[in-house]
Amino acid sequence: MPGARRELRRAFTFYRLIDVDLALRITRLIEAKADWLSAIPATGAPFAGGLRKSLVVGTPYLIIYRVRQTTIGIVRVRHAAEDWR
């Protein structure tokens, strides 16, 4: 999803200014969580409109996604402290 990709790039850009290794670690953790959710999509907590959310452990980020027939569609990648609803 274009919005989720844009938000992932925004997170990387923000943390890169602080520490490149930190930016890479956070990005990799988010990508690994997305892969994990693809394999086991029902693990995220359900909330409004058929969406699910899942915290990316080791980061302050949430992945907000929709379960599809054979995969998931990531709708947002948001910092948990932001207004992500």
N, C-alpha and C positions, 0 to 999 in steps of 0.2 A: 504494500500500500504506500502511495507516495507520501502521505502525511507522516507515517511511521518512519520511513527512511529519512525524511527531512529532520524529524526529531532526534533520530539516532546520530545524524551528522552534527546537529546542534549540540548534543551532549558531548560528542567527541571534541568538537571545536572548543567548547567551554573548558573541559578538563585538560586539553592539550596546552592551554595557556598556563596552567598550574604545573602539570607534570605529564610529559608525553607517555611515560610508562603507565601512569594511572589512567590516562585516556584510553590507551590500548586495552588495559585490563578490564575496564568498565564495558567497553564496546564488545570485547570477547565474551564477557559474562552475559550480556544482554543477548548476543547472538546464540550462545549455547542454551540459554533458557528458552529462546524461541524454538530451537531445534527440539528440545525436550518436550515443550508443549505440543509440538506437532506430533510427537510419538504418543503422548498421553494427554490429550486435550481436555479431558473432563476434570483435571486437577485444579484448574483455576477456579476461584470463587465466582459464582454467577452473580450478576447484578443487572441493572436496567437494560431493557430492550434486547435480551438474548446475548448480551456480551458477557465476557468473563475477564477477570483481572488476576494477575499473578505477580507477586513481588520478585524481583531479581535479587536473590540473596547475595550479600556482599556489596550491594549498590543501593542507592536511594531511588531506584527506578521501578516502575510498574510497566508490565506489558498488558495492554488491553486488546482483547482479540475476540473474534467470532469463530465458533466451530462450524466448519463446512462439512460436507459429506466425507471427503477423503483427506482433508487438510484443515489448517486454520488460516484465517485472514487476520493479520495483525492490523489493528485499527490505529493504535497510538502507542508510543513509548514515552512515558511521562515521568517526571520527577514526582515522587510521592507528596512533596510539600506544595506542588503547584495545584491549581484548580484544574484537575484532570477530568472532571465530569462534564 
